[in-house]
Amino acid sequence: MLPFARVTVIGLGLIGSSIARGVRATMPTARVTGFDADPEVRAVARRIDLCDDVADTAGAAVIDADLVILCVPVGAMAAAARDLAADLPADAIVTDVGGSKASVLAALREALPGATIVPGHPVAGTENCGPESGFASLFRGRWCILTPDGETPETATARVQAFWEALGANVECMTPQHHDLVLAVTSHVPHLIAYTIVGTASDLEQVTQSEVIKYSAGGFRDFTRIAASDPTMWRDVFLNNREAVLEILQRFSEDLTALQRAIRWGKGDELFDLFTRTRAVRRSIIDQGQDDARPDFGRAHE
């Protein structure tokens, strides 16, 4: 039995277009309606037959939906919810894919009073964006975190969980606050570090276009991939999860200072112990199927 028969996707970028493709691939009898505030994106979605229907307004997109998925930057969640509020069916479930959850839940509660809201965050993505960048298998084997609160009916959470599992995701529930702290460690601060390192290299104008780019080694190359992520999305994530990000940044700064001391004073044992511990973390990520175990991160060399 399908968890939902009529799914509406608001925002047709990487995540939204991947959801649309995933639903059509795994739930072929479900009807998918899409909407994006950008008319050029809507035109592309129609051209590539992304959805069963692409509406010209948010209200028209949700008028008969039983699941509405908000796939817009977290800073735009409130406005997107307000745009569809008047046409949202009373029995529809609203979820989202935002990278911060406490602020999004508060925004959705205010914009959609009385609506059934199950906040969500599929922990998956690439550095690409736009409706043509999505693919149906994006969520397969990845985690999707749901963050219901005391106002969320358990039946609604169970249905949204079944939806993500149908797309191939592993689902776990936690509080919005705990999610925001965990993701600050695993995603938000690493992105901030990548943006900083690549920005520092860019500032060295006398070498950036020659040595830094020409001799880009694996570490810097991987940072540039992360730093190529959607700037609007990440700006909004940092502003909406600022408390958790600043808390983890403070801890990181303290650890970095300790590492500076170890290098300055030649404490090789401390460095070796740290690198051994972090290598074990990498092995754990591979063991849990969250990355590629092949040499050089699975890069093709032929």
Backbone as CSV, one residue per row, in Angstrom:
resi,resn,N_x,N_y,N_z,CA_x,CA_y,CA_z,C_x,C_y,C_z
1,MET,0.847,-1.201,0.000,0.000,0.000,0.000,0.880,1.247,0.000
2,LEU,0.551,2.201,-0.889,1.312,3.428,-0.964,1.093,4.286,0.269
3,PRO,2.178,4.903,0.808,1.970,5.807,1.943,1.200,7.059,1.535
4,PHE,1.364,7.504,0.268,0.672,8.682,-0.233,0.346,8.475,-1.711
5,ALA,-0.827,8.954,-2.114,-1.240,8.816,-3.513,-0.971,10.069,-4.326
6,ARG,-0.922,11.236,-3.657,-0.748,12.505,-4.374,0.318,13.319,-3.652
7,VAL,1.483,13.395,-4.263,2.646,14.039,-3.660,2.933,15.345,-4.397
8,THR,3.103,16.416,-3.633,3.475,17.712,-4.211,4.867,18.097,-3.736
9,VAL,5.713,18.456,-4.678,7.076,18.876,-4.383,7.188,20.370,-4.673
10,ILE,7.480,21.147,-3.643,7.650,22.597,-3.783,9.137,22.905,-3.795
11,GLY,9.656,23.321,-4.937,11.092,23.545,-5.096,11.695,22.392,-5.872
12,LEU,12.127,22.653,-7.120,12.532,21.577,-8.023,14.025,21.613,-8.330
13,GLY,14.828,21.843,-7.296,16.275,21.771,-7.437,16.758,20.342,-7.319
14,LEU,17.988,20.157,-6.856,18.571,18.819,-6.751,17.702,17.883,-5.921
15,ILE,17.356,18.297,-4.699,16.609,17.417,-3.807,15.176,17.224,-4.301
16,GLY,14.508,18.325,-4.647,13.129,18.214,-5.100,12.994,17.384,-6.365
17,SER,13.886,17.599,-7.331,13.807,16.826,-8.569,14.164,15.360,-8.333
18,SER,15.067,15.095,-7.378,15.403,13.702,-7.050,14.214,13.012,-6.389
19,ILE,13.494,13.733,-5.537,12.294,13.154,-4.928,11.266,12.834,-6.003
20,ALA,11.032,13.778,-6.909,10.064,13.536,-7.975,10.444,12.310,-8.798
21,ARG,11.708,12.219,-9.156,12.170,11.055,-9.926,12.043,9.776,-9.107
22,GLY,12.393,9.876,-7.809,12.311,8.698,-6.956,10.891,8.195,-6.794
23,VAL,9.941,9.101,-6.634,8.536,8.695,-6.502,8.066,8.017,-7.774
24,ARG,8.389,8.581,-8.917,7.931,7.993,-10.179,8.583,6.635,-10.431
25,ALA,9.810,6.450,-9.890,10.502,5.174,-10.086,10.028,4.094,-9.131
26,THR,9.718,4.471,-7.884,9.401,3.472,-6.855,7.925,3.405,-6.496
27,MET,7.172,4.455,-6.822,5.732,4.487,-6.529,4.989,4.943,-7.787
28,PRO,5.025,4.125,-8.839,4.536,4.576,-10.144,3.056,4.941,-10.188
29,THR,2.270,4.480,-9.241,0.845,4.834,-9.258,0.553,6.130,-8.508
30,ALA,1.552,6.673,-7.810,1.370,7.950,-7.124,1.474,9.085,-8.137
31,ARG,0.699,10.127,-7.930,0.746,11.288,-8.815,1.652,12.353,-8.195
32,VAL,2.581,12.883,-9.003,3.543,13.863,-8.523,3.259,15.209,-9.188
33,THR,3.027,16.214,-8.357,2.862,17.583,-8.839,4.032,18.412,-8.340
34,GLY,4.559,19.252,-9.203,5.696,20.076,-8.821,5.408,21.558,-8.967
35,PHE,6.146,22.341,-8.208,6.095,23.800,-8.356,7.444,24.370,-7.968
36,ASP,7.862,25.403,-8.693,9.051,26.164,-8.334,8.744,27.639,-8.577
37,ALA,9.229,28.493,-7.695,8.957,29.927,-7.829,9.595,30.527,-9.069
38,ASP,10.615,29.874,-9.613,11.316,30.365,-10.794,10.634,29.824,-12.049
39,PRO,10.075,30.689,-12.895,9.404,30.197,-14.106,10.333,29.451,-15.052
40,GLU,11.620,29.797,-15.066,12.558,29.068,-15.924,12.748,27.639,-15.439
41,VAL,12.759,27.451,-14.123,12.863,26.101,-13.573,11.605,25.303,-13.914
42,ARG,10.453,25.930,-13.809,9.205,25.238,-14.181,9.242,24.814,-15.647
43,ALA,9.770,25.684,-16.493,9.850,25.349,-17.919,10.764,24.153,-18.153
44,VAL,11.891,24.111,-17.463,12.796,22.970,-17.592,12.114,21.699,-17.084
45,ALA,11.422,21.796,-15.949,10.744,20.628,-15.385,9.710,20.064,-16.354
46,ARG,9.004,20.950,-17.030,8.026,20.475,-18.026,8.742,19.829,-19.218
47,ARG,9.824,20.452,-19.648,10.541,19.930,-20.812,11.093,18.539,-20.573
48,ILE,11.586,18.271,-19.370,12.174,16.960,-19.085,11.156,15.989,-18.494
49,ASP,9.895,16.404,-18.425,8.822,15.543,-17.907,9.145,15.067,-16.488
50,LEU,9.499,16.012,-15.647,9.910,15.667,-14.291,8.751,15.184,-13.437
51,CYS,7.586,15.797,-13.620,6.417,15.495,-12.794,5.216,15.178,-13.697
52,ASP,4.172,14.637,-13.077,2.925,14.442,-13.818,2.309,15.789,-14.187
53,ASP,2.524,16.784,-13.315,2.023,18.123,-13.583,2.933,19.124,-12.896
54,VAL,3.201,20.235,-13.572,3.950,21.340,-12.978,3.014,22.538,-12.917
55,ALA,2.668,22.946,-11.696,1.709,24.036,-11.504,2.404,25.384,-11.599
56,ASP,1.607,26.407,-11.877,2.148,27.767,-11.991,2.075,28.545,-10.693
57,THR,1.363,28.009,-9.682,1.320,28.634,-8.365,1.438,27.556,-7.303
58,ALA,1.915,27.956,-6.139,2.035,27.002,-5.035,0.663,26.486,-4.620
59,GLY,-0.331,27.366,-4.595,-1.674,26.952,-4.207,-2.237,25.900,-5.132
60,ALA,-2.081,26.105,-6.438,-2.580,25.120,-7.394,-1.857,23.791,-7.255
61,ALA,-0.594,23.831,-6.838,0.187,22.596,-6.708,-0.286,21.722,-5.562
62,VAL,-0.815,22.342,-4.503,-1.144,21.565,-3.297,-2.634,21.285,-3.137
63,ILE,-3.459,21.755,-4.039,-4.897,21.787,-3.800,-5.499,20.403,-3.535
64,ASP,-4.888,19.340,-4.092,-5.417,18.001,-3.833,-4.343,17.066,-3.261
65,ALA,-3.292,17.638,-2.686,-2.169,16.820,-2.202,-2.488,16.155,-0.874
66,ASP,-1.912,14.964,-0.670,-1.950,14.385,0.679,-0.570,14.401,1.332
67,LEU,0.489,14.685,0.548,1.823,14.954,1.105,2.414,16.139,0.358
68,VAL,2.862,17.139,1.108,3.526,18.308,0.537,4.944,18.347,1.088
69,ILE,5.938,18.389,0.168,7.340,18.391,0.574,7.957,19.723,0.174
70,LEU,8.387,20.495,1.149,9.008,21.785,0.895,10.503,21.591,0.679
71,CYS,10.948,21.804,-0.558,12.348,21.600,-0.931,12.975,22.933,-1.324
72,VAL,12.877,23.899,-0.436,13.421,25.233,-0.671,14.458,25.515,0.412
73,PRO,15.336,26.507,0.211,16.302,26.861,1.260,15.592,27.172,2.574
74,VAL,16.228,26.875,3.691,15.548,27.021,4.981,15.096,28.450,5.237
75,GLY,15.815,29.418,4.685,15.401,30.800,4.857,14.143,31.157,4.093
76,ALA,13.750,30.312,3.136,12.559,30.558,2.327,11.379,29.694,2.753
77,MET,11.547,28.866,3.773,10.485,27.949,4.184,9.209,28.679,4.590
78,ALA,9.331,29.710,5.396,8.146,30.414,5.886,7.360,31.020,4.732
79,ALA,8.049,31.689,3.803,7.370,32.305,2.669,6.717,31.258,1.780
80,ALA,7.417,30.146,1.565,6.846,29.080,0.739,5.600,28.505,1.383
81,ALA,5.634,28.336,2.696,4.467,27.801,3.409,3.305,28.782,3.357
82,ARG,3.586,30.054,3.521,2.506,31.049,3.454,1.848,31.080,2.078
83,ASP,2.634,30.870,1.034,2.099,30.918,-0.320,1.068,29.829,-0.590
84,LEU,1.195,28.708,0.097,0.279,27.600,-0.162,-0.753,27.393,0.944
85,ALA,-0.652,28.171,2.012,-1.478,27.937,3.199,-2.968,27.930,2.896
86,ALA,-3.439,28.862,2.089,-4.884,28.991,1.844,-5.451,27.803,1.083
87,ASP,-4.602,27.097,0.324,-5.092,25.988,-0.509,-4.704,24.620,0.034
88,LEU,-4.031,24.581,1.179,-3.568,23.307,1.730,-4.757,22.497,2.254
89,PRO,-4.966,21.269,1.775,-6.051,20.443,2.296,-5.876,20.182,3.791
90,ALA,-6.979,20.114,4.504,-6.930,19.963,5.959,-6.250,18.668,6.380
91,ASP,-6.374,17.621,5.551,-5.810,16.327,5.931,-4.429,16.076,5.335
92,ALA,-3.837,17.058,4.681,-2.511,16.882,4.086,-1.433,16.897,5.158
93,ILE,-0.359,16.187,4.904,0.819,16.203,5.760,1.884,17.056,5.071
94,VAL,2.506,17.931,5.832,3.568,18.795,5.309,4.899,18.344,5.904
95,THR,5.885,18.161,5.035,7.240,17.859,5.488,8.204,18.748,4.719
96,ASP,9.479,18.649,5.033,10.476,19.485,4.367,11.785,18.731,4.298
97,VAL,12.797,19.350,3.671,14.102,18.711,3.534,15.221,19.598,4.064
98,GLY,14.884,20.581,4.882,15.857,21.572,5.328,16.959,21.012,6.200
99,GLY,18.145,21.632,6.100,19.302,21.180,6.860,19.338,21.638,8.298
100,SER,18.456,22.554,8.705,18.291,22.896,10.118,16.826,22.692,10.463
101,LYS,16.547,22.254,11.698,15.200,21.797,11.971,14.452,22.624,13.004
102,ALA,15.087,23.106,14.035,14.353,23.852,15.062,13.743,25.119,14.477
103,SER,14.529,25.871,13.711,14.020,27.121,13.134,12.958,26.854,12.081
104,VAL,13.137,25.797,11.295,12.154,25.470,10.252,10.832,25.044,10.873
105,LEU,10.888,24.214,11.899,9.648,23.789,12.539,8.892,24.988,13.103
106,ALA,9.604,25.898,13.735,8.947,27.092,14.275,8.325,27.922,13.160
107,ALA,9.028,28.073,12.048,8.510,28.856,10.924,7.274,28.204,10.320
108,LEU,7.291,26.887,10.177,6.151,26.193,9.581,4.944,26.200,10.513
109,ARG,5.179,26.074,11.807,4.064,26.131,12.760,3.373,27.492,12.683
110,GLU,4.170,28.545,12.535,3.589,29.889,12.473,2.851,30.111,11.156
111,ALA,3.420,29.635,10.055,2.820,29.876,8.741,1.620,28.973,8.464
112,LEU,1.609,27.786,9.079,0.554,26.808,8.801,-0.102,26.352,10.105
113,PRO,-0.781,27.239,10.802,-1.401,26.846,12.081,-2.428,25.746,11.864
114,GLY,-2.344,24.715,12.687,-3.275,23.607,12.597,-2.888,22.522,11.622
115,ALA,-1.867,22.753,10.802,-1.455,21.745,9.823,-0.665,20.627,10.495
116,THR,-0.672,19.455,9.878,0.122,18.324,10.347,1.509,18.427,9.733
117,ILE,2.521,18.636,10.587,3.879,18.897,10.108,4.826,17.839,10.651
118,VAL,5.572,17.219,9.743,6.589,16.235,10.110,7.912,16.722,9.504
119,PRO,8.715,17.473,10.251,9.967,17.986,9.687,10.911,16.846,9.315
120,GLY,11.646,17.038,8.226,12.564,15.993,7.785,13.825,16.566,7.172
121,HIS,14.841,15.723,7.079,16.107,16.129,6.469,16.789,14.908,5.869
122,PRO,16.683,14.720,4.551,17.457,13.649,3.916,18.925,14.062,3.851
123,VAL,19.776,13.268,4.456,21.200,13.602,4.512,21.859,13.037,3.258
124,ALA,21.633,13.726,2.174,22.132,13.294,0.865,22.216,14.505,-0.029
125,GLY,23.056,14.437,-1.032,23.153,15.542,-1.964,24.447,15.482,-2.759
126,THR,24.582,16.410,-3.675,25.809,16.587,-4.442,26.080,18.090,-4.490
127,GLU,27.163,18.478,-5.150,27.449,19.897,-5.275,26.652,20.557,-6.394
128,ASN,25.872,19.768,-7.134,25.109,20.298,-8.269,23.736,20.775,-7.831
129,CYS,23.096,21.569,-8.674,21.771,22.074,-8.353,20.946,22.182,-9.630
130,GLY,19.644,22.391,-9.457,18.768,22.531,-10.605,17.992,21.266,-10.900
131,PRO,16.891,21.378,-11.641,16.014,20.230,-11.885,16.646,19.115,-12.707
132,GLU,17.666,19.432,-13.497,18.307,18.398,-14.306,19.411,17.666,-13.557
133,SER,19.718,18.099,-12.327,20.805,17.482,-11.560,20.331,16.326,-10.690
134,GLY,19.029,16.177,-10.522,18.512,15.146,-9.635,18.551,13.757,-10.248
135,PHE,18.497,12.743,-9.374,18.419,11.362,-9.852,17.683,10.522,-8.811
136,ALA,16.977,9.505,-9.289,16.044,8.752,-8.452,16.713,8.015,-7.308
137,SER,17.981,7.649,-7.463,18.657,6.840,-6.450,19.419,7.674,-5.423
138,LEU,19.241,8.980,-5.420,20.026,9.849,-4.528,19.907,9.433,-3.066
139,PHE,18.733,8.985,-2.648,18.496,8.716,-1.229,18.723,7.249,-0.846
140,ARG,19.039,6.432,-1.822,19.178,5.005,-1.556,20.368,4.742,-0.640
141,GLY,20.097,4.097,0.490,21.145,3.778,1.447,21.610,4.947,2.291
142,ARG,20.980,6.112,2.133,21.329,7.290,2.926,20.335,7.463,4.069
143,TRP,20.695,8.310,5.019,19.820,8.554,6.156,18.862,9.700,5.863
144,CYS,17.645,9.549,6.332,16.705,10.666,6.386,16.288,10.808,7.844
145,ILE,16.509,11.980,8.407,16.196,12.230,9.808,14.864,12.959,9.904
146,LEU,13.940,12.415,10.685,12.667,13.064,10.950,12.710,13.635,12.363
147,THR,12.135,14.844,12.527,12.205,15.509,13.831,10.814,15.948,14.287
148,PRO,9.916,15.004,14.523,8.593,15.372,15.028,8.686,15.928,16.440
149,ASP,7.699,16.746,16.801,7.644,17.238,18.177,6.373,16.716,18.837
150,GLY,6.041,17.258,19.996,4.889,16.773,20.741,3.559,16.998,20.056
151,GLU,3.527,17.894,19.067,2.284,18.163,18.347,2.112,17.278,17.114
152,THR,3.122,16.499,16.777,3.081,15.686,15.556,2.438,14.331,15.834
153,PRO,1.341,13.982,15.158,0.728,12.667,15.360,1.681,11.543,14.956
154,GLU,1.718,10.483,15.735,2.609,9.365,15.425,2.267,8.730,14.087
155,THR,0.984,8.700,13.740,0.586,8.108,12.462,1.155,8.901,11.287
156,ALA,1.201,10.212,11.421,1.766,11.042,10.355,3.259,10.784,10.204
157,THR,3.966,10.694,11.325,5.397,10.394,11.276,5.638,9.039,10.621
158,ALA,4.810,8.055,10.965,4.965,6.714,10.396,4.756,6.730,8.884
159,ARG,3.811,7.521,8.403,3.566,7.586,6.964,4.728,8.261,6.229
160,VAL,5.258,9.319,6.801,6.402,9.989,6.176,7.628,9.065,6.212
161,GLN,7.777,8.330,7.289,8.877,7.365,7.359,8.741,6.322,6.255
162,ALA,7.533,5.804,6.057,7.299,4.813,5.006,7.608,5.397,3.629
163,PHE,7.298,6.667,3.445,7.589,7.326,2.169,9.082,7.333,1.889
164,TRP,9.878,7.759,2.876,11.319,7.826,2.658,11.923,6.439,2.510
165,GLU,11.401,5.486,3.246,11.903,4.117,3.099,11.605,3.576,1.707
166,ALA,10.459,3.963,1.127,10.147,3.550,-0.239,11.145,4.115,-1.238
167,LEU,11.717,5.293,-0.929,12.750,5.885,-1.781,14.123,5.276,-1.528
168,GLY,14.214,4.349,-0.584,15.468,3.659,-0.311,16.257,4.196,0.855
169,ALA,15.716,5.194,1.565,16.457,5.808,2.668,16.310,5.013,3.962
170,ASN,17.303,5.153,4.828,17.199,4.689,6.204,16.675,5.856,7.033
171,VAL,15.714,5.600,7.905,15.051,6.687,8.619,15.306,6.584,10.110
172,GLU,15.588,7.723,10.731,15.747,7.794,12.174,15.069,9.065,12.676
173,CYS,14.519,9.004,13.881,13.855,10.165,14.470,14.681,10.712,15.638
174,MET,14.679,12.025,15.778,15.322,12.680,16.912,14.674,14.039,17.098
175,THR,15.001,14.712,18.189,14.432,16.040,18.412,15.069,17.041,17.452
176,PRO,14.364,18.126,17.132,14.967,19.136,16.260,16.283,19.693,16.808
177,GLN,16.348,19.908,18.113,17.557,20.478,18.711,18.743,19.517,18.603
178,HIS,18.484,18.239,18.835,19.567,17.260,18.728,20.041,17.145,17.287
179,HIS,19.103,17.140,16.349,19.469,17.124,14.930,20.416,18.277,14.607
180,ASP,20.067,19.467,15.060,20.852,20.644,14.695,22.276,20.575,15.241
181,LEU,22.440,19.996,16.431,23.780,19.845,16.993,24.573,18.788,16.225
182,VAL,23.933,17.644,15.941,24.615,16.565,15.218,25.039,17.031,13.829
183,LEU,24.139,17.708,13.119,24.461,18.143,11.757,25.462,19.288,11.741
184,ALA,25.512,20.066,12.817,26.554,21.082,12.897,27.932,20.432,12.876
185,VAL,28.057,19.264,13.544,29.333,18.547,13.581,29.625,17.864,12.252
186,THR,28.624,17.148,11.717,28.870,16.271,10.572,28.774,16.964,9.219
187,SER,28.123,18.117,9.157,27.891,18.747,7.861,28.166,20.241,7.844
188,HIS,27.570,20.981,8.785,27.609,22.434,8.675,29.011,23.008,8.879
189,VAL,29.677,22.632,9.955,31.029,23.140,10.195,32.018,22.629,9.146
190,PRO,31.954,21.352,8.739,32.835,20.938,7.632,32.652,21.770,6.367
191,HIS,31.412,22.134,6.049,31.203,23.010,4.898,31.835,24.387,5.138
192,LEU,31.671,24.895,6.343,32.240,26.205,6.647,33.763,26.174,6.531
193,ILE,34.374,25.101,6.988,35.829,24.952,6.873,36.243,24.894,5.408
194,ALA,35.475,24.149,4.599,35.793,24.058,3.175,35.693,25.415,2.504
195,TYR,34.613,26.147,2.800,34.480,27.482,2.227,35.668,28.370,2.626
196,THR,36.116,28.232,3.871,37.216,29.063,4.352,38.529,28.732,3.655
197,ILE,38.837,27.434,3.553,40.102,27.024,2.938,40.140,27.421,1.463
198,VAL,39.063,27.160,0.755,39.032,27.513,-0.669,39.057,29.027,-0.839
199,GLY,38.384,29.745,0.062,38.421,31.201,0.003,39.813,31.747,0.265
200,THR,40.542,31.133,1.198,41.918,31.554,1.473,42.791,31.367,0.238
201,ALA,42.631,30.220,-0.418,43.403,29.967,-1.636,43.061,30.976,-2.713
202,SER,41.783,31.305,-2.809,41.347,32.281,-3.819,41.940,33.661,-3.563
203,ASP,42.121,33.992,-2.281,42.681,35.292,-1.939,44.153,35.425,-2.340
204,LEU,44.831,34.279,-2.473,46.237,34.306,-2.879,46.293,34.420,-4.401
205,GLU,45.920,35.580,-4.899,45.709,35.735,-6.333,46.959,35.445,-7.165
206,GLN,48.119,35.659,-6.590,49.326,35.471,-7.374,49.604,34.004,-7.674
207,VAL,48.971,33.082,-6.927,49.215,31.657,-7.190,47.951,30.881,-7.528
208,THR,46.789,31.446,-7.222,45.550,30.681,-7.380,45.367,30.157,-8.799
209,GLN,45.650,30.970,-9.796,45.418,30.556,-11.177,46.563,29.712,-11.732
210,SER,47.597,29.481,-10.914,48.694,28.653,-11.399,48.961,27.505,-10.448
211,GLU,49.749,27.756,-9.386,50.163,26.646,-8.517,49.003,25.978,-7.796
212,VAL,48.110,26.747,-7.156,47.068,26.138,-6.333,46.136,25.277,-7.179
213,ILE,45.711,25.801,-8.334,44.815,25.040,-9.193,45.573,23.934,-9.920
214,LYS,46.712,24.279,-10.491,47.474,23.320,-11.299,47.911,22.114,-10.490
215,TYR,48.353,22.345,-9.259,48.874,21.252,-8.441,47.891,20.838,-7.348
216,SER,46.627,21.007,-7.618,45.590,20.665,-6.637,45.671,19.188,-6.267
217,ALA,45.966,18.910,-5.006,46.022,17.537,-4.519,44.653,17.108,-4.011
218,GLY,44.554,15.829,-3.642,43.262,15.281,-3.269,42.537,16.040,-2.185
219,GLY,43.274,16.478,-1.153,42.628,17.174,-0.047,41.967,18.468,-0.488
220,PHE,42.726,19.316,-1.185,42.163,20.588,-1.648,41.062,20.345,-2.670
221,ARG,41.246,19.361,-3.532,40.250,19.038,-4.554,38.911,18.672,-3.903
222,ASP,38.965,17.888,-2.830,37.730,17.508,-2.147,37.096,18.704,-1.443
223,PHE,37.913,19.601,-0.908,37.366,20.819,-0.315,36.643,21.664,-1.357
224,THR,37.197,21.736,-2.579,36.538,22.552,-3.602,35.199,21.948,-4.006
225,ARG,35.082,20.638,-3.963,33.790,20.015,-4.271,32.751,20.438,-3.247
226,ILE,33.109,20.383,-1.963,32.186,20.791,-0.910,31.869,22.284,-1.042
227,ALA,32.893,23.078,-1.313,32.712,24.525,-1.384,31.947,24.966,-2.630
228,ALA,31.671,24.039,-3.546,30.877,24.359,-4.735,29.381,24.173,-4.480
229,SER,28.999,23.839,-3.256,27.592,23.610,-2.935,26.791,24.900,-3.039
230,ASP,25.484,24.739,-3.138,24.582,25.867,-3.390,24.758,26.978,-2.353
231,PRO,25.144,28.185,-2.771,25.433,29.252,-1.794,24.202,29.747,-1.047
232,THR,23.061,29.792,-1.702,21.846,30.247,-1.018,21.453,29.278,0.083
233,MET,21.471,27.989,-0.236,21.094,26.979,0.750,21.992,27.053,1.978
234,TRP,23.319,27.155,1.748,24.240,27.112,2.879,24.251,28.411,3.659
235,ARG,24.068,29.539,3.000,23.905,30.792,3.743,22.754,30.665,4.732
236,ASP,21.624,30.133,4.269,20.446,30.020,5.121,20.639,28.998,6.237
237,VAL,21.350,27.914,5.941,21.610,26.907,6.978,22.413,27.525,8.123
238,PHE,23.474,28.261,7.795,24.302,28.843,8.851,23.537,29.875,9.668
239,LEU,22.716,30.676,9.014,21.965,31.703,9.738,20.856,31.095,10.589
240,ASN,20.308,29.969,10.160,19.200,29.367,10.892,19.648,28.336,11.925
241,ASN,20.909,27.924,11.863,21.429,26.997,12.874,22.640,27.612,13.565
242,ARG,22.585,28.917,13.766,23.776,29.635,14.228,24.250,29.187,15.602
243,GLU,23.319,28.890,16.537,23.742,28.545,17.893,24.550,27.253,17.910
244,ALA,24.042,26.217,17.223,24.761,24.939,17.204,26.068,25.072,16.436
245,VAL,26.058,25.795,15.321,27.275,25.989,14.535,28.333,26.724,15.354
246,LEU,27.939,27.783,16.054,28.910,28.537,16.852,29.448,27.695,18.011
247,GLU,28.595,26.853,18.581,29.060,25.971,19.665,30.130,25.008,19.162
248,ILE,29.892,24.387,17.999,30.859,23.434,17.456,32.108,24.158,16.959
249,LEU,31.937,25.356,16.398,33.099,26.130,15.962,34.017,26.477,17.133
250,GLN,33.439,26.778,18.296,34.244,27.075,19.473,35.060,25.853,19.881
251,ARG,34.405,24.682,19.863,35.119,23.444,20.200,36.223,23.164,19.167
252,PHE,35.895,23.377,17.900,36.888,23.172,16.844,38.083,24.109,17.019
253,SER,37.814,25.359,17.349,38.891,26.336,17.550,39.820,25.904,18.669
254,GLU,39.245,25.373,19.743,40.053,24.899,20.862,40.920,23.708,20.454
255,ASP,40.322,22.777,19.699,41.081,21.606,19.241,42.170,22.012,18.260
256,LEU,41.881,23.010,17.402,42.868,23.472,16.439,44.041,24.139,17.157
257,THR,43.748,24.881,18.215,44.818,25.506,18.995,45.722,24.447,19.619
258,ALA,45.109,23.375,20.131,45.900,22.281,20.708,46.782,21.629,19.642
259,LEU,46.254,21.506,18.433,47.027,20.920,17.341,48.189,21.833,16.946
260,GLN,47.944,23.140,16.963,49.027,24.094,16.676,50.164,23.943,17.688
261,ARG,49.782,23.796,18.952,50.815,23.630,19.995,51.626,22.359,19.770
262,ALA,50.932,21.279,19.408,51.625,20.007,19.192,52.637,20.126,18.055
263,ILE,52.253,20.826,16.989,53.180,21.019,15.869,54.345,21.926,16.285
264,ARG,54.001,23.007,16.971,55.039,23.972,17.370,56.097,23.329,18.276
265,TRP,55.644,22.494,19.211,56.562,21.907,20.178,57.018,20.502,19.805
266,GLY,56.750,20.104,18.566,57.272,18.830,18.082,56.712,17.622,18.791
267,LYS,55.471,17.686,19.229,54.865,16.563,19.952,54.301,15.538,18.960
268,GLY,55.205,14.746,18.407,54.825,13.774,17.384,53.856,12.721,17.874
269,ASP,53.990,12.301,19.132,53.097,11.275,19.662,51.649,11.774,19.685
270,GLU,51.459,13.033,20.059,50.108,13.589,20.075,49.512,13.617,18.671
271,LEU,50.318,14.034,17.706,49.845,14.068,16.325,49.500,12.662,15.837
272,PHE,50.378,11.705,16.106,50.151,10.329,15.667,48.879,9.756,16.288
273,ASP,48.669,10.008,17.572,47.474,9.497,18.245,46.204,10.093,17.647
274,LEU,46.226,11.393,17.355,45.056,12.040,16.747,44.780,11.461,15.371
275,PHE,45.815,11.331,14.551,45.618,10.842,13.194,45.167,9.387,13.193
276,THR,45.616,8.603,14.172,45.173,7.211,14.285,43.694,7.155,14.645
277,ARG,43.281,8.041,15.560,41.870,8.071,15.968,40.968,8.511,14.819
278,THR,41.398,9.513,14.074,40.565,9.992,12.975,40.522,8.996,11.826
279,ARG,41.586,8.237,11.658,41.573,7.192,10.625,40.531,6.136,10.956
280,ALA,40.378,5.830,12.245,39.364,4.859,12.667,37.955,5.366,12.376
281,VAL,37.740,6.680,12.494,36.438,7.255,12.154,36.126,7.018,10.680
282,ARG,37.127,7.210,9.833,36.943,6.966,8.395,36.549,5.520,8.147
283,ARG,37.207,4.592,8.815,36.871,3.179,8.631,35.430,2.905,9.054
284,SER,34.994,3.531,10.128,33.628,3.329,10.608,32.609,3.822,9.590
285,ILE,32.885,4.958,8.956,31.972,5.491,7.944,31.858,4.525,6.768
286,ILE,32.969,3.954,6.352,32.947,2.984,5.262,32.214,1.718,5.680
287,ASP,32.485,1.248,6.919,31.838,0.024,7.407,30.325,0.165,7.446
288,GLN,29.834,1.374,7.689,28.394,1.607,7.751,27.791,1.940,6.389
289,GLY,28.601,1.838,5.328,28.103,2.038,3.978,27.831,3.471,3.599
290,GLN,28.436,4.426,4.328,28.183,5.834,4.047,29.205,6.467,3.102
291,ASP,30.164,5.667,2.605,31.097,6.171,1.607,31.754,4.998,0.903
292,ASP,32.538,5.320,-0.106,33.153,4.340,-0.976,34.483,3.880,-0.395
293,ALA,34.667,2.563,-0.304,35.903,2.027,0.258,37.005,1.884,-0.776
294,ARG,36.696,2.111,-2.049,37.715,1.951,-3.088,38.829,2.999,-2.936
295,PRO,40.031,2.679,-3.421,41.147,3.633,-3.305,40.809,4.977,-3.948
296,ASP,41.345,6.034,-3.383,41.178,7.399,-3.900,39.696,7.755,-4.008
297,PHE,38.907,7.313,-3.028,37.479,7.654,-2.946,36.699,7.219,-4.189
298,GLY,37.179,6.148,-4.853,36.438,5.644,-5.996,36.619,6.437,-7.273
299,ARG,37.609,7.340,-7.286,37.818,8.125,-8.496,38.296,7.229,-9.640
300,ALA,37.796,7.493,-10.832,38.244,6.767,-12.011,39.543,7.391,-12.513
301,HIS,40.486,6.557,-12.891,41.792,7.070,-13.342,42.108,6.690,-14.775
302,GLU,41.223,5.940,-15.418,41.525,5.554,-16.791,41.312,6.725,-17.730
